[in-house]
């Protein structure tokens, strides 16, 4: 059986580059379940989700400024205060490169619960016979990128 489970793709949308890579290891590291690493690069800071041994294999959001951390602190504090209006209890602590966002447990669903939520939403769309308007161009783009990438790789 051919399974294209591991892979990487780098692509450009307008003037922005994106990279997606997936590695399905045979076994998770000792004491871990799924791990995750994601980086969203910004003009003033990067948002990074890490879920390794240092984070006790719990997804953790880091904000790492690209310039003077002290100069960006007031704007960062204002952003966290704004987010607190919708997500009460959100806070941050200092890290060597920036800040770690402290997310209250009430907002942490976990992998399996999140998967169940996504499945319920999908089944609702399926039984209703329609997708949200915003989902159609996203799906077309996603499947074009993956199938075209596979085609160009000669598979």
C-alpha positions as CSV (number, residue, x, y, z in Angstrom):
1,X,0.0,0.0,0.0
2,X,1.4,3.4,-1.0
3,X,1.0,6.0,1.8
4,X,2.3,9.5,1.3
5,X,2.4,10.3,5.1
6,X,5.6,12.2,5.4
7,X,6.3,15.2,3.2
8,X,7.1,18.8,2.9
9,X,5.9,21.5,0.6
10,X,7.1,25.1,0.1
11,X,4.8,27.4,-1.9
12,X,4.2,31.0,-2.5
13,X,0.8,32.8,-2.3
14,X,1.1,36.2,-3.9
15,X,4.3,37.5,-2.2
16,X,4.2,35.3,0.8
17,X,6.0,32.0,1.2
18,X,4.6,29.1,3.2
19,X,6.1,25.8,4.2
20,X,4.2,22.8,5.5
21,X,5.9,19.6,6.6
22,X,4.6,16.5,8.3
23,X,6.5,13.7,9.9
24,X,4.7,10.7,11.2
25,X,7.1,8.9,13.4
26,X,6.6,5.2,14.1
27,X,6.5,5.9,17.8
28,X,6.2,9.0,19.9
29,X,9.1,10.0,22.2
30,X,9.0,8.4,25.6
31,X,6.4,10.1,27.8
32,X,4.8,12.0,24.8
33,X,1.8,11.7,22.6
34,X,1.6,13.8,19.5
35,X,4.1,16.6,19.1
36,X,3.6,19.8,17.2
37,X,5.7,22.7,16.0
38,X,4.4,25.6,14.1
39,X,5.7,29.1,13.3
40,X,3.9,32.1,11.9
41,X,6.4,34.7,10.9
42,X,5.3,38.3,11.3
43,X,6.9,41.7,10.6
44,X,7.4,42.5,14.3
45,X,7.3,39.1,15.9
46,X,7.0,35.4,15.3
47,X,4.3,33.2,16.9
48,X,5.6,29.8,17.6
49,X,3.8,26.7,19.0
50,X,6.1,24.2,20.5
51,X,5.1,20.9,22.1
52,X,8.3,19.1,23.0
53,X,10.0,17.8,26.1
54,X,10.7,21.3,27.4
55,X,6.9,22.0,27.3
56,X,6.1,18.6,28.9
57,X,4.6,17.7,25.5
58,X,1.8,20.3,26.0
59,X,1.2,22.8,23.1
60,X,2.7,26.2,24.2
61,X,2.5,29.5,22.4
62,X,5.6,31.7,22.3
63,X,5.8,35.3,21.0
64,X,9.3,36.1,19.9
65,X,9.9,39.7,18.9
66,X,12.1,40.4,15.9
67,X,13.3,43.7,17.2
68,X,13.8,45.4,20.6
69,X,11.7,43.4,23.1
70,X,11.4,46.3,25.5
71,X,10.2,48.6,22.8
72,X,7.5,46.1,21.7
73,X,6.3,45.4,25.2
74,X,3.7,48.1,25.5
75,X,2.0,47.1,22.2
76,X,2.2,43.4,23.3
77,X,0.6,44.2,26.7
78,X,-2.2,46.1,24.9
79,X,-2.8,43.1,22.6
80,X,-3.0,40.7,25.5
81,X,-5.4,43.0,27.3
82,X,-7.6,43.2,24.1
83,X,-7.6,39.4,23.8
84,X,-8.6,39.1,27.5
85,X,-11.9,40.8,26.7
86,X,-12.9,37.6,24.8
87,X,-10.6,35.1,26.5
88,X,-10.7,35.9,30.2
89,X,-7.6,34.8,32.2
90,X,-5.1,35.0,29.4
91,X,-1.7,36.2,30.5
92,X,2.0,35.9,29.7
93,X,5.4,35.3,31.2
94,X,8.8,36.3,30.1
95,X,11.0,33.9,28.1
96,X,14.6,34.2,27.0
97,X,13.5,35.3,23.5
98,X,10.2,37.0,24.2
99,X,7.0,35.8,26.0
100,X,5.1,32.7,26.7
101,X,1.3,33.0,26.5
102,X,-0.4,31.4,29.5
103,X,-3.7,30.0,28.3
104,X,-6.3,29.0,31.0
105,X,-7.3,25.3,31.0
106,X,-10.9,26.2,30.2
107,X,-9.7,27.0,26.6
108,X,-7.6,23.8,26.2
109,X,-9.7,21.1,24.6
110,X,-6.9,18.6,23.8
111,X,-6.2,16.8,20.6
112,X,-8.9,14.2,20.8
113,X,-11.7,16.6,21.9
114,X,-10.7,19.0,19.1
115,X,-10.8,16.2,16.6
116,X,-14.3,15.3,17.8
117,X,-15.4,18.9,17.4
118,X,-14.1,19.1,13.9
119,X,-15.8,15.8,13.0
120,X,-19.1,17.0,14.4
121,X,-18.8,20.2,12.3
122,X,-18.0,18.3,9.2
123,X,-20.8,15.9,9.7
124,X,-23.2,18.8,10.2
125,X,-22.0,20.3,6.9
126,X,-22.3,16.9,5.2
127,X,-25.9,16.2,6.4
128,X,-26.9,19.8,5.6
129,X,-25.5,19.4,2.1
130,X,-23.4,22.6,2.1
131,X,-20.2,24.1,3.3
132,X,-19.6,27.6,4.7
133,X,-18.9,30.0,2.0
134,X,-15.3,30.7,3.3
135,X,-14.5,27.0,3.2
136,X,-14.8,26.4,-0.6
137,X,-11.8,28.5,-1.8
138,X,-9.8,27.2,1.2
139,X,-10.5,23.6,0.2
140,X,-9.8,24.3,-3.5
141,X,-6.5,25.9,-2.7
142,X,-5.5,23.1,-0.3
143,X,-6.3,20.3,-2.7
144,X,-4.7,22.1,-5.6
145,X,-1.5,22.6,-3.7
146,X,-1.3,19.0,-2.5
147,X,-2.3,17.2,-5.7
148,X,-0.2,19.5,-7.9
149,X,2.8,19.0,-5.5
150,X,2.3,15.2,-5.7
151,X,2.1,15.4,-9.5
152,X,5.2,17.5,-9.8
153,X,7.1,15.1,-7.6
154,X,6.2,12.4,-10.2
155,X,4.0,10.3,-7.9
